[in-house]
């Protein structure tokens, strides 16, 4: 039910937002995330305000509770794999071909008779439903949900993860998430050993430099960049 409500909400906001182009579209979607954060934080009794919603029950099927954490781990992986398989099927379908033509040139796609507005709206709705599923799993795992993940920084971090992995590939998002968390945890655990006296501010600086290096040398993301590098090695 939550996925359907989220999909309907995405459809309603997608109609006006998708009229924007380029950087304005990115600003519009990030701005809508900020609006959601404010509504959540100021929602009072409905959303719990700045404290959020607590005492969310563990996920269960009938009387079978999907807990301890080992069970939940496999459940999340099952959903993640299902979403990846569904996304790959979409990419290889007629819809996927239309989306690739839009990515190549929206003007050319329109000229060829592709209903670009409809396809972009469909992608937005499906993406929102994916996010709803992930959010539901997260809420049941934490047994609580607060406005913090909905901040502008949180939204920007998700964009960075996708960009690092590669927005032109289905594997880009999971790969980007993995790389970002590996870098972050490595810096948190080992930076003080590599740089004596290094603190939290140094972690942020090194983290930012690493992201800049990745995006400069692999602007299409790590998935595409590494694939191209492997092809060059094989040719050599």
C-alpha positions as CSV (number, residue, x, y, z in Angstrom):
1,X,0.0,0.0,0.0
2,X,2.8,2.4,0.8
3,X,4.4,1.8,-2.6
4,X,1.1,2.6,-4.3
5,X,0.7,5.8,-2.3
6,X,4.2,6.8,-3.1
7,X,3.8,6.1,-6.7
8,X,0.6,8.2,-6.8
9,X,2.4,11.1,-5.1
10,X,5.3,10.8,-7.5
11,X,2.8,10.9,-10.4
12,X,1.2,14.1,-9.1
13,X,4.5,16.0,-8.5
14,X,6.1,14.5,-11.6
15,X,3.6,16.2,-13.9
16,X,4.8,19.8,-13.2
17,X,8.5,19.0,-12.3
18,X,9.2,17.0,-15.5
19,X,8.4,20.1,-17.5
20,X,11.8,21.4,-16.3
21,X,14.9,20.7,-18.2
22,X,18.6,20.0,-17.4
23,X,19.9,21.5,-14.2
24,X,16.5,23.0,-13.4
25,X,15.0,19.5,-13.2
26,X,17.7,18.4,-10.8
27,X,17.1,21.5,-8.7
28,X,13.4,20.8,-8.7
29,X,13.7,17.2,-7.6
30,X,16.1,18.1,-4.8
31,X,13.9,21.0,-3.8
32,X,10.9,18.7,-3.5
33,X,13.0,16.5,-1.2
34,X,13.5,19.6,1.0
35,X,9.8,20.2,1.0
36,X,9.1,16.7,2.2
37,X,11.7,17.1,4.9
38,X,10.0,20.3,6.2
39,X,6.6,18.6,6.1
40,X,7.9,15.6,8.0
41,X,9.7,17.8,10.6
42,X,6.7,20.1,11.1
43,X,4.0,17.4,10.8
44,X,3.3,17.4,14.6
45,X,1.4,14.3,15.8
46,X,1.0,12.9,12.3
47,X,4.7,12.5,11.7
48,X,6.1,12.8,15.2
49,X,7.8,16.1,14.4
50,X,11.6,16.3,14.8
51,X,11.5,13.2,17.0
52,X,10.0,11.1,14.2
53,X,7.9,8.0,14.6
54,X,9.0,5.3,17.1
55,X,7.9,1.8,18.1
56,X,7.5,0.6,14.6
57,X,7.0,-3.2,14.8
58,X,9.4,-5.7,13.3
59,X,8.4,-6.9,9.9
60,X,6.4,-10.2,10.1
61,X,4.4,-12.5,7.9
62,X,1.5,-13.7,10.0
63,X,3.0,-14.8,13.3
64,X,6.5,-15.3,11.8
65,X,8.7,-12.4,12.7
66,X,11.5,-11.7,10.2
67,X,14.1,-11.2,12.9
68,X,16.9,-11.5,14.2
69,X,19.1,-9.4,11.9
70,X,20.4,-12.4,10.0
71,X,16.9,-13.1,8.6
72,X,16.3,-9.5,7.8
73,X,19.7,-9.4,6.0
74,X,18.6,-12.1,3.6
75,X,15.2,-10.5,3.1
76,X,16.7,-7.2,2.1
77,X,19.1,-9.0,-0.3
78,X,16.1,-10.8,-1.8
79,X,14.3,-7.6,-2.4
80,X,17.4,-5.9,-3.8
81,X,18.0,-8.7,-6.3
82,X,14.3,-8.7,-7.3
83,X,14.5,-4.9,-8.0
84,X,17.7,-5.3,-10.0
85,X,16.2,-8.1,-12.1
86,X,13.0,-6.1,-12.7
87,X,15.1,-3.1,-13.7
88,X,17.2,-5.1,-16.1
89,X,14.0,-6.4,-17.7
90,X,12.8,-2.8,-18.1
91,X,16.1,-1.7,-19.7
92,X,15.9,-4.5,-22.2
93,X,12.3,-3.9,-23.1
94,X,10.6,-1.4,-25.5
95,X,10.5,1.1,-22.6
96,X,14.2,0.7,-22.1
97,X,14.9,1.3,-25.7
98,X,12.8,4.5,-25.6
99,X,14.6,5.6,-22.5
100,X,18.0,5.1,-24.1
101,X,16.9,7.2,-27.1
102,X,15.8,10.0,-24.6
103,X,19.1,9.8,-22.9
104,X,20.9,10.1,-26.2
105,X,18.9,13.1,-27.4
106,X,15.4,14.0,-26.1
107,X,14.8,16.3,-29.2
108,X,15.7,13.4,-31.6
109,X,13.5,11.0,-29.6
110,X,10.5,13.4,-29.8
111,X,11.1,13.8,-33.5
112,X,11.0,10.0,-33.9
113,X,7.6,9.9,-32.2
114,X,8.7,8.8,-28.7
115,X,6.4,10.2,-26.0
116,X,9.3,11.4,-23.8
117,X,7.0,13.0,-21.2
118,X,5.1,9.8,-20.6
119,X,8.3,7.6,-20.3
120,X,10.0,10.0,-18.0
121,X,7.0,10.1,-15.8
122,X,6.8,6.3,-15.7
123,X,10.5,6.1,-14.7
124,X,9.9,8.7,-11.9
125,X,6.9,6.7,-10.5
126,X,8.8,3.3,-10.6
127,X,11.9,4.9,-9.0
128,X,9.7,6.4,-6.2
129,X,8.1,3.0,-5.6
130,X,11.6,1.5,-5.3
131,X,12.5,4.2,-2.8
132,X,9.3,3.5,-0.9
133,X,10.2,-0.2,-0.6
134,X,13.7,0.7,0.6
135,X,12.3,3.2,3.1
136,X,9.8,0.6,4.5
137,X,12.6,-1.9,5.0
138,X,14.7,0.7,6.7
139,X,11.9,1.8,9.0
140,X,11.2,-1.7,10.1
141,X,14.9,-2.4,10.6
142,X,15.4,0.7,12.8
143,X,12.0,0.3,14.5
144,X,11.8,4.1,14.0
145,X,12.0,6.8,11.3
146,X,13.0,10.4,11.7
147,X,13.3,13.4,9.4
148,X,17.1,13.2,9.3
149,X,17.4,10.9,6.2
150,X,15.2,13.4,4.3
151,X,17.6,16.4,4.6
152,X,19.1,18.1,1.6
153,X,22.5,16.5,2.5
154,X,20.9,13.1,2.6
155,X,19.3,13.6,-0.9
156,X,22.6,14.9,-2.3
157,X,24.5,11.9,-0.9
158,X,22.2,9.6,-2.8
159,X,22.9,11.5,-6.0
160,X,26.6,11.3,-5.4
161,X,26.4,7.6,-4.9
162,X,24.6,7.1,-8.2
163,X,27.0,9.4,-10.0
164,X,30.1,7.6,-8.6
165,X,28.7,4.2,-9.6
166,X,27.4,5.5,-13.0
167,X,23.9,6.7,-13.7
168,X,23.9,5.1,-17.1
169,X,24.0,1.6,-15.7
170,X,21.6,-0.4,-13.5
171,X,24.7,-1.7,-11.6
172,X,25.9,1.9,-11.0
173,X,23.7,2.6,-7.9
174,X,24.6,-0.5,-5.9
175,X,28.2,-0.3,-6.9
176,X,28.3,3.4,-6.0
177,X,26.8,2.8,-2.6
178,X,29.3,0.0,-1.9
179,X,32.3,2.2,-2.9
180,X,31.1,5.2,-0.9
181,X,30.6,3.2,2.2
182,X,33.9,1.3,1.8
183,X,35.8,4.6,1.4
184,X,34.0,6.2,4.3
185,X,34.5,3.4,6.8
186,X,38.1,2.9,5.7
187,X,38.8,6.6,6.4
188,X,37.0,6.4,9.7
189,X,39.0,3.4,10.8
190,X,42.4,4.0,9.3
191,X,43.0,7.6,8.5
192,X,44.4,8.4,11.9
193,X,47.0,5.6,11.4
194,X,48.0,7.0,8.0
195,X,48.0,10.7,9.1
196,X,49.0,11.2,12.7
197,X,46.6,13.5,14.5
198,X,44.0,13.3,11.7
199,X,40.4,14.0,12.9
200,X,36.9,14.1,11.5
201,X,37.6,17.3,9.4
202,X,40.5,15.5,7.7
203,X,38.2,12.6,6.8
204,X,35.9,15.0,5.1
205,X,38.7,16.6,3.1
206,X,40.2,13.3,2.0
207,X,36.7,11.9,1.2
208,X,36.0,14.9,-1.0
209,X,39.3,14.7,-2.8
210,X,38.8,11.0,-3.6
211,X,35.3,11.7,-5.0
212,X,36.7,14.5,-7.1
213,X,39.4,12.2,-8.5
214,X,36.9,9.6,-9.4
215,X,34.5,12.0,-11.2
216,X,37.4,13.7,-13.0
217,X,39.0,10.5,-14.4
218,X,35.7,8.5,-14.7
219,X,32.9,11.1,-15.3
220,X,30.5,8.3,-16.5
221,X,31.0,6.5,-13.2
222,X,33.1,3.6,-12.0
223,X,31.1,0.9,-13.7
224,X,31.5,2.4,-17.2
225,X,35.0,3.7,-16.5
226,X,36.3,0.3,-15.3
227,X,34.6,-1.5,-18.2
228,X,36.3,0.8,-20.6
229,X,39.7,0.3,-18.8
230,X,39.3,-3.5,-19.0
231,X,38.5,-3.3,-22.8
232,X,41.7,-1.2,-23.3
233,X,43.8,-3.7,-21.4
234,X,42.4,-6.6,-23.4
235,X,43.2,-4.8,-26.7
236,X,46.7,-4.2,-25.5
